[in-house]
Amino acid sequence: MIHTERGQWLFALSTCILLVLTALFSLHAGQIPVPAAGAIHDFASFLGISLPGNALTPEQSAVFWYIRMPRILVALLSGAALAAAGAVMQGVFSNPLADPGIIGVSSGSSFGAVICIFFGLTSISMYYMPAFALGGAVFAMGCAVYLTLHDGKIPPMSLLLAGVAVSILLGAMTNGLLTFMNEYRLKEFLFWMVGGLDYRRWEHVELAAGPILTGIIVLSLLGRHLNVLSLGEDEARSMGMNILLYRLIFLLGASLIIASAVCVSGMIGFVGLVVPHITRLTIGPDHRILIPLSALVGAFFLLFCDTLGRLIAPPLEIRVGIMTAVIGAPYFLYLIRRMRKGGGV
């Protein structure tokens, strides 16, 4: 574990370098190669900066600006959101196996999305899907909190059990709606459930950027309070913390950025579980640092998985939701086995 501030800065810098290199490679790789030098030249020109070198051809420029750039930005935003939310959930529940879907947010987003697809609203406007997915996520979280809240307290274990119950119920309702869908709409929902970043546009970036970046910044600024909350209710109460208020703030903030990511990328698993846990093992449990660094590592991890999925079997793509599961599931099993040996399970 890195304890020193200098080591943490080096970790952040190394992750940034890997992220930039992966982004440049992701821009270049594909059926129409986009040279990194040309991409940098065009981007600098867009910012009004004149650089020497050759610009991209019109075809390469179109691929750069309208296909790969939005896809990369959506990957970065979604990965950052899922990882930051995972770090918050693990802190709130004091459990390294907690993930963003633990209180039914993912099931709620799926339920909202299937309602949108069921009524054919996605063909009217692309903004209906995010709105319904976001509404479903907030509804699921609200149900879990309402079922748990008692005498001004939200016991974490009760919230966990309520989240499982809400997830099962919403999952059953989602499956029920799916049985009445035609083949086209069923396929549309299936692709959304698997999780993918293909055909992302600038509209998706605009939808996700505001709530995700704002949410991560606010949650990072509240990291000190999450440090206190993760010590336990008795310790937090002895320090004068309003436990109910801050627990609700963290749950709502995490749910909003999860829903924002799910809106534009579909259901992507294991990022919110694996990334914050690895980051915590590397730089320590201080949430003031853990949340932003988890977001940074999550952005890199999701972009890496998406790029790898595009390159394994061209011209076919392995969707990023499959790639994160293939990479994340073995680590999850290893984690459970290690905790079992240590008496933690």
GUKEPA-474621 format. One record per residue (C-alpha): residue in one letter; chain; y, z, x. Coordinates in nm, 4 decimals, m for minus. Layout:
REM GUKEPA-474621
> A / A / Y / Z / X
...
END
This chain:
REM GUKEPA-474621
> M / A / 0.0000 / 0.0000 / 0.0000
> I / A / 0.3511 / m0.0834 / 0.1205
> H / A / 0.5622 / 0.2333 / 0.1143
> T / A / 0.8719 / 0.1286 / 0.3091
> E / A / 1.1692 / m0.0517 / 0.1579
> R / A / 1.1536 / m0.3075 / 0.4391
> G / A / 0.7901 / m0.3833 / 0.3586
> Q / A / 0.8724 / m0.4304 / m0.0081
> W / A / 1.1519 / m0.6743 / 0.0789
> L / A / 0.9128 / m0.8657 / 0.3038
> F / A / 0.6591 / m0.8807 / 0.0215
> A / A / 0.9241 / m1.0157 / m0.2152
> L / A / 1.0444 / m1.2688 / 0.0422
> S / A / 0.6902 / m1.3878 / 0.1139
> T / A / 0.6243 / m1.4330 / m0.2577
> C / A / 0.9496 / m1.6290 / m0.2960
> I / A / 0.8517 / m1.8601 / m0.0106
> L / A / 0.5062 / m1.9196 / m0.1617
> L / A / 0.6650 / m1.9833 / m0.4992
> V / A / 0.9098 / m2.2419 / m0.3611
> L / A / 0.6359 / m2.4196 / m0.1642
> T / A / 0.4082 / m2.4245 / m0.4706
> A / A / 0.6929 / m2.5596 / m0.6867
> L / A / 0.7671 / m2.8386 / m0.4380
> F / A / 0.3995 / m2.9283 / m0.4181
> S / A / 0.3708 / m2.9201 / m0.7978
> L / A / 0.6671 / m3.1579 / m0.8212
> H / A / 0.5036 / m3.3962 / m0.5759
> A / A / 0.1433 / m3.3919 / m0.7017
> G / A / 0.0380 / m3.6236 / m0.9803
> Q / A / m0.0233 / m3.9840 / m1.0751
> I / A / 0.3382 / m4.0633 / m0.9851
> P / A / 0.4208 / m3.8776 / m0.6604
> V / A / 0.7690 / m3.7289 / m0.6395
> P / A / 0.8699 / m3.6742 / m0.2739
> A / A / 1.0045 / m3.3248 / m0.2135
> A / A / 1.2932 / m3.4604 / m0.0040
> G / A / 1.3942 / m3.6972 / m0.2824
> A / A / 1.3670 / m3.4227 / m0.5433
> I / A / 1.5904 / m3.1943 / m0.3358
> H / A / 1.8368 / m3.4842 / m0.2900
> D / A / 1.8539 / m3.5507 / m0.6659
> F / A / 1.8858 / m3.1833 / m0.7511
> A / A / 2.1660 / m3.1407 / m0.4979
> S / A / 2.3429 / m3.4449 / m0.6433
> F / A / 2.3138 / m3.2885 / m0.9891
> L / A / 2.4897 / m2.9790 / m0.8503
> G / A / 2.7596 / m3.1982 / m0.6945
> I / A / 2.6325 / m3.1515 / m0.3384
> S / A / 2.5998 / m3.4565 / m0.1161
> L / A / 2.2945 / m3.4580 / 0.1111
> P / A / 2.1654 / m3.7282 / 0.3479
> G / A / 1.8410 / m3.9026 / 0.2665
> N / A / 1.6898 / m4.1304 / 0.0053
> A / A / 1.7193 / m4.0596 / m0.3637
> L / A / 1.4284 / m4.0917 / m0.6052
> T / A / 1.3518 / m4.4204 / m0.7768
> P / A / 1.4407 / m4.4362 / m1.1499
> E / A / 1.0739 / m4.3864 / m1.2407
> Q / A / 1.0364 / m4.0896 / m1.0049
> S / A / 1.3644 / m3.9429 / m1.1284
> A / A / 1.2461 / m3.9626 / m1.4908
> V / A / 0.9182 / m3.7886 / m1.4016
> F / A / 1.1067 / m3.5245 / m1.2019
> W / A / 1.3679 / m3.4377 / m1.4660
> Y / A / 1.1797 / m3.4859 / m1.7926
> I / A / 0.8163 / m3.4031 / m1.7158
> R / A / 0.7593 / m3.1858 / m1.4104
> M / A / 1.0796 / m2.9838 / m1.3885
> P / A / 1.0574 / m2.8458 / m1.7464
> R / A / 0.6864 / m2.7785 / m1.6994
> I / A / 0.7470 / m2.5837 / m1.3784
> L / A / 1.0280 / m2.3789 / m1.5321
> V / A / 0.8185 / m2.2923 / m1.8380
> A / A / 0.5342 / m2.1857 / m1.6063
> L / A / 0.7690 / m1.9625 / m1.4075
> L / A / 0.9226 / m1.8058 / m1.7185
> S / A / 0.5884 / m1.7489 / m1.8934
> G / A / 0.4191 / m1.6063 / m1.5846
> A / A / 0.7118 / m1.3727 / m1.5183
> A / A / 0.7168 / m1.2543 / m1.8810
> L / A / 0.3437 / m1.1857 / m1.9058
> A / A / 0.3285 / m1.0013 / m1.5727
> A / A / 0.6416 / m0.7923 / m1.6370
> A / A / 0.5151 / m0.7012 / m1.9856
> G / A / 0.1787 / m0.6078 / m1.8354
> A / A / 0.3466 / m0.3748 / m1.5867
> V / A / 0.5380 / m0.2086 / m1.8713
> M / A / 0.2275 / m0.1687 / m2.0884
> Q / A / 0.0295 / m0.0203 / m1.8009
> G / A / 0.3117 / 0.2253 / m1.7420
> V / A / 0.3507 / 0.3218 / m2.1082
> F / A / m0.0240 / 0.3810 / m2.1494
> S / A / m0.0765 / 0.5131 / m1.7924
> N / A / m0.3746 / 0.2804 / m1.7758
> P / A / m0.4273 / 0.0064 / m1.5142
> L / A / m0.6475 / m0.1851 / m1.7605
> A / A / m0.3748 / m0.2175 / m2.0237
> D / A / m0.2460 / m0.5686 / m2.0884
> P / A / 0.0267 / m0.7286 / m2.3042
> G / A / m0.2048 / m0.7774 / m2.6011
> I / A / m0.3143 / m0.4162 / m2.6199
> I / A / m0.1111 / m0.3319 / m2.9333
> G / A / m0.1912 / m0.6498 / m3.1220
> V / A / 0.1052 / m0.8596 / m3.0063
> S / A / m0.1114 / m1.1544 / m2.9044
> S / A / m0.3031 / m1.1479 / m3.2340
> G / A / 0.0256 / m1.1266 / m3.4210
> S / A / 0.1623 / m1.4283 / m3.2378
> S / A / m0.1560 / m1.6212 / m3.3164
> F / A / m0.1322 / m1.5270 / m3.6831
> G / A / 0.2286 / m1.6423 / m3.7008
> A / A / 0.1432 / m1.9667 / m3.5259
> V / A / m0.1502 / m2.0463 / m3.7535
> I / A / 0.0676 / m1.9899 / m4.0611
> C / A / 0.3227 / m2.2330 / m3.9174
> I / A / 0.0548 / m2.4940 / m3.8461
> F / A / m0.1195 / m2.4335 / m4.1805
> F / A / 0.1939 / m2.5253 / m4.3755
> G / A / 0.2725 / m2.8214 / m4.1466
> L / A / 0.6064 / m2.6785 / m4.0307
> T / A / 0.5532 / m2.7904 / m3.6701
> S / A / 0.6044 / m3.1523 / m3.7788
> I / A / 0.9457 / m3.0633 / m3.9228
> S / A / 1.0938 / m2.8872 / m3.6203
> M / A / 0.9668 / m2.7499 / m3.2906
> Y / A / 1.1608 / m2.4280 / m3.3552
> Y / A / 0.9354 / m2.3135 / m3.6400
> M / A / 0.6432 / m2.2328 / m3.4094
> P / A / 0.8427 / m1.9966 / m3.1829
> A / A / 1.0022 / m1.8299 / m3.4834
> F / A / 0.6704 / m1.7652 / m3.6583
> A / A / 0.4938 / m1.6560 / m3.3381
> L / A / 0.7773 / m1.4174 / m3.2582
> G / A / 0.7777 / m1.2823 / m3.6124
> G / A / 0.4018 / m1.2300 / m3.5997
> A / A / 0.4252 / m1.0419 / m3.2708
> V / A / 0.6978 / m0.8083 / m3.3966
> F / A / 0.5055 / m0.7556 / m3.7227
> A / A / 0.1880 / m0.6593 / m3.5337
> M / A / 0.3732 / m0.4175 / m3.3085
> G / A / 0.5550 / m0.2681 / m3.6069
> C / A / 0.2269 / m0.2129 / m3.7922
> A / A / 0.0682 / m0.0424 / m3.4912
> V / A / 0.3697 / 0.1854 / m3.4439
> Y / A / 0.3953 / 0.2655 / m3.8171
> L / A / 0.0272 / 0.3617 / m3.8333
> T / A / 0.0656 / 0.5839 / m3.5273
> L / A / 0.4049 / 0.7492 / m3.5773
> H / A / 0.3696 / 1.1122 / m3.6852
> D / A / 0.6212 / 1.3947 / m3.6578
> G / A / 0.8431 / 1.1808 / m3.4378
> K / A / 0.5657 / 1.1172 / m3.1853
> I / A / 0.3596 / 0.8123 / m3.0868
> P / A / 0.0422 / 0.9308 / m2.9071
> P / A / m0.0674 / 0.6544 / m2.6656
> M / A / m0.4356 / 0.6804 / m2.7547
> S / A / m0.3618 / 0.6577 / m3.1265
> L / A / m0.1342 / 0.3596 / m3.0619
> L / A / m0.4129 / 0.1923 / m2.8672
> L / A / m0.6618 / 0.2417 / m3.1494
> A / A / m0.4099 / 0.1225 / m3.4078
> G / A / m0.3425 / m0.1852 / m3.1936
> V / A / m0.7144 / m0.2656 / m3.1845
> A / A / m0.7376 / m0.2293 / m3.5621
> V / A / m0.4325 / m0.4504 / m3.6206
> S / A / m0.5712 / m0.7106 / m3.3789
> I / A / m0.9050 / m0.7216 / m3.5634
> L / A / m0.7360 / m0.7512 / m3.9026
> L / A / m0.4930 / m1.0241 / m3.7971
> G / A / m0.7738 / m1.2035 / m3.6140
> A / A / m0.9807 / m1.2075 / m3.9325
> M / A / m0.6845 / m1.3382 / m4.1333
> T / A / m0.6228 / m1.6064 / m3.8713
> N / A / m0.9852 / m1.7183 / m3.8845
> G / A / m0.9672 / m1.7239 / m4.2627
> L / A / m0.6703 / m1.9633 / m4.2567
> L / A / m0.8452 / m2.1814 / m4.0006
> T / A / m1.1335 / m2.2460 / m4.2414
> F / A / m0.8915 / m2.4196 / m4.4797
> M / A / m0.7268 / m2.6418 / m4.2181
> N / A / m0.7890 / m3.0108 / m4.1753
> E / A / m0.9213 / m3.1449 / m3.8461
> Y / A / m0.5810 / m3.2487 / m3.7077
> R / A / m0.4154 / m2.9112 / m3.7653
> L / A / m0.7252 / m2.7280 / m3.6417
> K / A / m0.7090 / m2.9230 / m3.3165
> E / A / m0.3384 / m2.8443 / m3.2849
> F / A / m0.4064 / m2.4729 / m3.3146
> L / A / m0.6995 / m2.4920 / m3.0725
> F / A / m0.4834 / m2.6451 / m2.8020
> W / A / m0.2215 / m2.3779 / m2.8597
> M / A / m0.4836 / m2.1010 / m2.8418
> V / A / m0.6241 / m2.2258 / m2.5104
> G / A / m0.2794 / m2.2111 / m2.3533
> G / A / m0.1197 / m2.4994 / m2.1696
> L / A / 0.2007 / m2.6305 / m2.0200
> D / A / 0.1582 / m3.0023 / m2.0767
> Y / A / 0.4316 / m3.1872 / m2.2675
> R / A / 0.6848 / m2.9092 / m2.2121
> R / A / 1.0448 / m3.0195 / m2.2584
> W / A / 1.3875 / m2.8777 / m2.1824
> E / A / 1.3979 / m2.7427 / m2.5371
> H / A / 1.1077 / m2.5131 / m2.4487
> V / A / 1.2946 / m2.3911 / m2.1409
> E / A / 1.6014 / m2.3150 / m2.3525
> L / A / 1.3904 / m2.1285 / m2.6077
> A / A / 1.2254 / m1.9039 / m2.3510
> A / A / 1.4846 / m1.8523 / m2.0773
> G / A / 1.7315 / m1.6302 / m2.2631
> P / A / 1.5003 / m1.3674 / m2.4145
> I / A / 1.2614 / m1.3583 / m2.1181
> L / A / 1.5253 / m1.3203 / m1.8453
> T / A / 1.7264 / m1.0717 / m2.0506
> G / A / 1.4154 / m0.8708 / m2.1343
> I / A / 1.2935 / m0.8525 / m1.7744
> I / A / 1.6361 / m0.7450 / m1.6481
> V / A / 1.6719 / m0.4719 / m1.9133
> L / A / 1.3179 / m0.3412 / m1.8582
> S / A / 1.3718 / m0.3387 / m1.4809
> L / A / 1.6942 / m0.1408 / m1.5205
> L / A / 1.5015 / 0.1115 / m1.7320
> G / A / 1.2278 / 0.1413 / m1.4684
> R / A / 1.3343 / 0.4933 / m1.3742
> H / A / 1.2729 / 0.6112 / m1.7312
> L / A / 0.9319 / 0.4456 / m1.7335
> N / A / 0.8499 / 0.6341 / m1.4117
> V / A / 0.9189 / 0.9596 / m1.5942
> L / A / 0.7341 / 0.8517 / m1.9089
> S / A / 0.4247 / 0.7531 / m1.7089
> L / A / 0.3998 / 1.1088 / m1.5725
> G / A / 0.3003 / 1.2339 / m1.9170
> E / A / 0.4730 / 1.3619 / m2.2288
> D / A / 0.5009 / 1.7233 / m2.1093
> E / A / 0.6765 / 1.6271 / m1.7866
> A / A / 0.9027 / 1.3768 / m1.9643
> R / A / 0.9967 / 1.6297 / m2.2310
> S / A / 1.0745 / 1.8937 / m1.9680
> M / A / 1.3262 / 1.6509 / m1.8163
> G / A / 1.5018 / 1.6078 / m2.1476
> M / A / 1.3812 / 1.2536 / m2.2204
> N / A / 1.3748 / 1.1232 / m2.5757
> I / A / 1.0119 / 1.0106 / m2.5538
> L / A / 0.9963 / 0.8341 / m2.8913
> L / A / 1.3129 / 0.6324 / m2.8304
> Y / A / 1.2159 / 0.5106 / m2.4846
> R / A / 0.8561 / 0.4394 / m2.5820
> L / A / 0.9816 / 0.2222 / m2.8672
> I / A / 1.2300 / 0.0464 / m2.6374
> F / A / 0.9578 / m0.0385 / m2.3852
> L / A / 0.7115 / m0.1518 / m2.6516
> L / A / 0.9705 / m0.3663 / m2.8280
> G / A / 1.1042 / m0.5149 / m2.5032
> A / A / 0.7560 / m0.6004 / m2.3784
> S / A / 0.6572 / m0.7459 / m2.7155
> L / A / 0.9648 / m0.9700 / m2.7307
> I / A / 0.9135 / m1.1232 / m2.3884
> I / A / 0.5391 / m1.1651 / m2.4541
> A / A / 0.6141 / m1.3442 / m2.7800
> S / A / 0.8746 / m1.5630 / m2.6096
> A / A / 0.6202 / m1.6673 / m2.3481
> V / A / 0.3450 / m1.7245 / m2.6045
> C / A / 0.5830 / m1.9409 / m2.8100
> V / A / 0.6190 / m2.2009 / m2.5350
> S / A / 0.2890 / m2.1777 / m2.3482
> G / A / 0.0276 / m2.0650 / m2.5993
> M / A / m0.2221 / m1.7863 / m2.5395
> I / A / m0.2671 / m1.7238 / m2.1666
> G / A / m0.4823 / m1.4313 / m2.0646
> F / A / m0.5327 / m1.2138 / m1.7563
> V / A / m0.1836 / m1.2712 / m1.6070
> G / A / m0.0548 / m0.9522 / m1.7668
> L / A / m0.3634 / m0.7613 / m1.6564
> V / A / m0.4360 / m0.8814 / m1.3042
> V / A / m0.0901 / m0.9491 / m1.1593
> P / A / 0.0792 / m0.6110 / m1.2247
> H / A / m0.2309 / m0.4265 / m1.1099
> I / A / m0.2430 / m0.6153 / m0.7786
> T / A / 0.1321 / m0.5689 / m0.7349
> R / A / 0.1031 / m0.1954 / m0.8004
> L / A / m0.1731 / m0.1653 / m0.5405
> T / A / 0.0488 / m0.3506 / m0.2924
> I / A / 0.3966 / m0.2002 / m0.3364
> G / A / 0.3349 / 0.1238 / m0.5266
> P / A / 0.3924 / 0.2556 / m0.8809
> D / A / 0.7757 / 0.2730 / m0.8852
> H / A / 0.8602 / 0.0674 / m1.1941
> R / A / 1.2137 / m0.0002 / m1.0749
> I / A / 1.0529 / m0.2272 / m0.8146
> L / A / 0.7185 / m0.2943 / m0.9799
> I / A / 0.8544 / m0.4713 / m1.2904
> P / A / 1.0724 / m0.7330 / m1.1128
> L / A / 0.8159 / m0.7925 / m0.8382
> S / A / 0.5369 / m0.8269 / m1.0954
> A / A / 0.7530 / m1.0890 / m1.2685
> L / A / 0.7955 / m1.2728 / m0.9389
> V / A / 0.4242 / m1.2647 / m0.8561
> G / A / 0.3359 / m1.3610 / m1.2138
> A / A / 0.5632 / m1.6651 / m1.1954
> F / A / 0.3939 / m1.7757 / m0.8734
> F / A / 0.0427 / m1.7078 / m1.0053
> L / A / 0.0847 / m1.9065 / m1.3275
> L / A / 0.2487 / m2.1999 / m1.1492
> F / A / m0.0321 / m2.1996 / m0.8916
> C / A / m0.2991 / m2.1991 / m1.1662
> D / A / m0.1254 / m2.4793 / m1.3545
> T / A / m0.0902 / m2.6925 / m1.0407
> L / A / m0.4532 / m2.6321 / m0.9458
> G / A / m0.5674 / m2.7252 / m1.2953
> R / A / m0.3841 / m3.0585 / m1.2696
> L / A / m0.5449 / m3.1460 / m0.9372
> I / A / m0.9109 / m3.0466 / m0.9732
> A / A / m1.0274 / m3.3433 / m1.1828
> P / A / m0.7477 / m3.6034 / m1.2148
> P / A / m0.6486 / m3.7715 / m1.4388
> L / A / m0.7891 / m3.4958 / m1.6623
> E / A / m0.6210 / m3.1566 / m1.6698
> I / A / m0.7810 / m2.8145 / m1.6916
> R / A / m0.5428 / m2.6157 / m1.9086
> V / A / m0.3721 / m2.3236 / m1.7455
> G / A / m0.5184 / m2.0714 / m1.9912
> I / A / m0.8654 / m2.1662 / m1.8689
> M / A / m0.7613 / m2.1475 / m1.5034
> T / A / m0.6115 / m1.7980 / m1.5334
> A / A / m0.9305 / m1.6779 / m1.7065
> V / A / m1.1541 / m1.8330 / m1.4398
> I / A / m0.9532 / m1.6671 / m1.1631
> G / A / m0.8681 / m1.3433 / m1.3453
> A / A / m1.2017 / m1.2567 / m1.5070
> P / A / m1.3934 / m1.2014 / m1.1788
> Y / A / m1.1192 / m0.9677 / m1.0576
> F / A / m1.1264 / m0.7833 / m1.3907
> L / A / m1.5023 / m0.7286 / m1.3567
> Y / A / m1.4568 / m0.6149 / m0.9970
> L / A / m1.1886 / m0.3705 / m1.1099
> I / A / m1.4130 / m0.2203 / m1.3786
> R / A / m1.7008 / m0.1860 / m1.1319
> R / A / m1.4788 / m0.0148 / m0.8744
> M / A / m1.3379 / 0.2266 / m1.1341
> R / A / m1.6907 / 0.3038 / m1.2532
> K / A / m1.7988 / 0.3906 / m0.8998
> G / A / m1.4940 / 0.6120 / m0.8667
> G / A / m1.5692 / 0.7867 / m1.1958
> G / A / m1.2725 / 0.6267 / m1.3757
> V / A / m1.4742 / 0.4579 / m1.6506
END
